[in-house]
Amino acid sequence: MTHPSVLKTAVHRVRRGIGIVPVSKTLIATLDPVTQAFKFSPIPTIRWQRNGPLRTEEQVQVHWSTHPDDQLAIVLENPELKLVCCDVDTKKLPGGGAPEGRPIPQPFGGQYVERSKSGGFHYLAAYTTSIPEWVGGRWTSLGGYVDILARGILFCAPSHFVKPDGSDGGACQVLTDGPIPVFAGIGEPIARWADWLYPAWRGASERGELPAGETRVVARKVAPAATVSDVLERMGRAGDAGRIAAWICENTDGESRDWDLCPKLVVHALEAGANADQAAEIVGCPYWTVRKVETIKLTRAAGVQSLLKHTEGQAAYRVLRSEAALRGIIGRNP
């Protein structure tokens, strides 16, 4: 029978708004077509992708009353608490040492840390803004041994698994029972785990392709601008959000901005009549090259509240207001 702490942890997690997926205690063996070695993995015991995970304490209690051997997985992308996990796979480190220039990411601020069933580490953080729907949400083998997971499920403590022959299949253990820190954007905790990890993650994100059938670039609302200065001037005349977007483009570093801010700025530039070259230059982000701008799915330009979710947007608001540029246009409270 499952240790009582599995049910206790499942109840605690669901109370925080985290979806619960019960998984089998006995691992299932599958043959890896590349290595020709067997891989042992738990499988969900509910159809969570079709019917949804367990979202209430009552659902959790009822399930474990009839499936007492089940272990625990949590859903990473939740309506109330979006989670991102840094999964350090130490088995991929030759001799236990990290590659040069790719030191092992470290937790910060006493945050919650688990040991994975394979002997690696899981660092958990939360963020409040969503990642674009077309991004996969699971970035693997960064630096050769780190996965960043933001969608799907995560097998977690205090689960303990067995192999089909009854031998030990590994356990997930809490190493630091600290808080799960909350950030505005997904990129912030990634940057803190390791300096090299953030650019590696952003590079992997921007290499992702749009899904089949996705609409690619769309039309402009205004005539193409003649120069970059024309675009910035039009952005500044496009209302509160346009002013903030223009200030961000001119006064912040594109390489260090939060993950989902730069595409918002790209859309503002395109809405102001920029072509792909101009938009890429204005936004100044190495991950939003001309080719990437040409494939963006243009949606309605981000509004003031969307931009103020980012630290750069808040800085722009403070500066513009102090300069009286937005006095009488933007209200006193963001």
Secondary structure, DSSP 8 states (H G I E B T S, - for coil): ---HHHHHHHHHHHHTT--EEEE-SB-EEEE-TTT--EEEE--BSS-HHHH--B-SHHHHHHHHHH-TT-EEEEESS-SS-EEEEEEE-GGGSGGG---TT-------TT--EEE-TTS-EEEEEEESS---TTS-SEEEEETTTEEEE-SSEEE-TT-EEE-TTSSEEEE-EEEE-----EESSTHHHHHHH-TTHHHHHHHHHHT----TT-------SS---SSHHHHHHHHHTS-HHHHHHHHHHHHS-TTTS-TTTHHHHHHHHHHTT--HHHHHHHH--TTS-HHHHHT----S---HHHHTTSHHHHHHHHHHHHTTSSBTTB-S--
